[in-house]
Amino acid sequence: MNFQEWFRLFQEQILHTSIIEWLAVGFGVSEVLLAKKNNIWLYPTGIVSILLSMYLLLNVKLYAEMLLSIYYLVMSVYGWIIWKKRKQDGENQVAWSTKNEIGIAVLISVLGFGILYFALRNHTDSDVPLLDAFVSSTAWAGMWLLAKRKIENWIFLNISNIVAIPLLFHKKLPLMGCLTIFLFVVAIFGFMDWKKIIGRKTLKTV
């Protein structure tokens, strides 16, 4: 398929995009921009996007990503509670992960991948079990680190995003694919912004 044919197909998909997908993308964009700014309102905004995305993913048989959305929902509530309980300035909580935390994140990714791939391969009609499991398991780890305000969350989320982008286009969810491209770019800047925050915090303690 050449570029013109691909672009025409993309236009057709956009024209047939449902209002639910438009809303899911809109709230998703708001969520990631708020996360970049280290703003607690990322969580209620994200919850709306998650609920809408769950409906869309179920319809296209991306079951692992559907489970990922449920996990996102739980972690969003968990993160919201944690962020609200902490009285000190949010910037002071941003930090690099410890070796133990990185180990837990990697373990979440590996175990999550194994469990999801087995379940998708043997108990569903998914036609993309490998990619679906990988996207979801690495994002699980990223969301756990985000709730703990660890800068490496951006790395894990972008590992997930870079695989999710072609997967979503393959499943004819063009707006969600474009949203994921946007998330990938914002995550890069989010990492850079959080690194500056950590740098400023370090200078204050010197």
WOHU-V260345 format. One record per backbone hydrogen bond with DSSP energy under -0.5 kcal/mol. CO is the residue of the C=O (numbers start at 0). NH is the residue of the N-H. E is the energy in kcal/mol with one decimal. If there is no record, write none. Layout:
BEGIN
<<CO/NH/E> <CO/NH/E>>
END
This chain:
BEGIN
<<1/5/-2.4> <2/6/-3.0> <3/7/-2.2> <4/8/-2.2> <5/9/-2.5> <6/10/-2.4> <7/11/-2.2> <8/12/-2.3> <9/13/-2.4> <10/14/-2.4> <11/15/-1.3> <13/16/-1.6> <17/21/-1.9> <18/22/-2.4> <19/23/-2.6> <20/24/-2.4> <21/25/-2.4> <22/26/-2.6> <23/27/-1.9> <24/28/-2.6> <25/29/-1.9> <26/30/-2.3> <27/31/-2.1> <28/32/-1.9> <29/33/-2.0> <30/34/-2.2> <31/35/-2.2> <32/36/-1.4> <33/38/-2.8> <34/37/-1.6> <38/41/-1.9> <39/42/-1.9> <40/44/-1.6> <41/45/-2.1> <42/46/-2.3> <43/47/-1.4> <44/48/-1.7> <45/49/-2.8> <46/50/-2.2> <47/51/-1.8> <48/52/-2.4> <49/53/-2.4> <50/54/-1.1> <51/55/-1.5> <52/56/-2.9> <53/57/-1.9> <54/58/-1.4> <55/59/-1.0> <56/61/-2.1> <57/60/-1.1> <60/62/-1.5> <61/65/-1.7> <62/66/-2.4> <63/67/-2.4> <64/68/-2.0> <65/69/-1.7> <66/70/-2.4> <67/71/-3.1> <68/72/-2.4> <69/73/-2.3> <70/74/-3.1> <71/75/-2.4> <72/76/-2.0> <73/77/-2.5> <74/78/-3.2> <75/79/-2.5> <76/80/-2.2> <77/81/-2.3> <78/82/-2.9> <79/83/-2.0> <80/84/-2.0> <81/85/-1.5> <84/86/-0.5> <88/91/-1.3> <89/92/-1.5> <89/93/-0.6> <90/93/-0.9> <94/150/-2.3> <97/101/-2.3> <98/102/-2.3> <99/103/-2.1> <100/104/-2.3> <101/105/-2.6> <102/106/-2.3> <103/107/-2.6> <104/108/-2.0> <105/109/-2.8> <106/110/-2.7> <107/111/-2.1> <108/112/-2.3> <109/113/-2.3> <110/114/-2.5> <111/115/-2.6> <112/116/-2.9> <113/117/-2.0> <114/118/-2.3> <115/119/-3.1> <116/120/-2.7> <117/121/-2.0> <118/122/-2.2> <119/123/-0.9> <127/131/-2.5> <128/132/-2.2> <129/133/-2.0> <130/134/-2.7> <131/135/-1.8> <132/136/-2.5> <133/137/-2.0> <134/138/-1.5> <135/139/-2.0> <136/140/-1.5> <137/141/-1.8> <138/142/-2.5> <139/143/-1.9> <140/144/-2.1> <141/145/-2.1> <142/146/-2.2> <143/147/-1.0> <144/149/-2.7> <145/148/-1.8> <148/94/-1.7> <149/152/-2.0> <150/153/-1.5> <151/155/-2.0> <152/156/-2.4> <153/157/-1.8> <154/158/-1.9> <155/159/-1.8> <156/160/-2.6> <157/161/-2.2> <158/162/-0.7> <159/162/-0.8> <159/163/-2.1> <160/164/-2.1> <162/166/-1.2> <163/167/-2.6> <164/168/-1.7> <165/169/-2.3> <166/170/-1.6> <167/172/-2.4> <168/171/-1.6> <172/176/-2.1> <173/177/-2.6> <174/178/-2.7> <175/179/-2.0> <176/180/-1.7> <177/181/-2.3> <178/182/-2.8> <179/183/-2.3> <180/184/-2.0> <181/185/-2.8> <182/186/-2.5> <183/187/-1.2> <184/188/-1.6> <185/189/-3.0> <186/190/-2.4> <187/191/-1.8> <188/192/-2.8> <189/193/-2.6> <190/194/-2.1> <191/195/-1.8> <192/196/-1.9> <193/197/-2.3> <194/198/-2.1> <195/199/-2.6> <196/200/-2.3> <197/201/-2.2> <198/202/-2.0> <199/203/-1.8> <200/204/-1.2> <201/205/-0.7> <202/205/-0.6>>
END
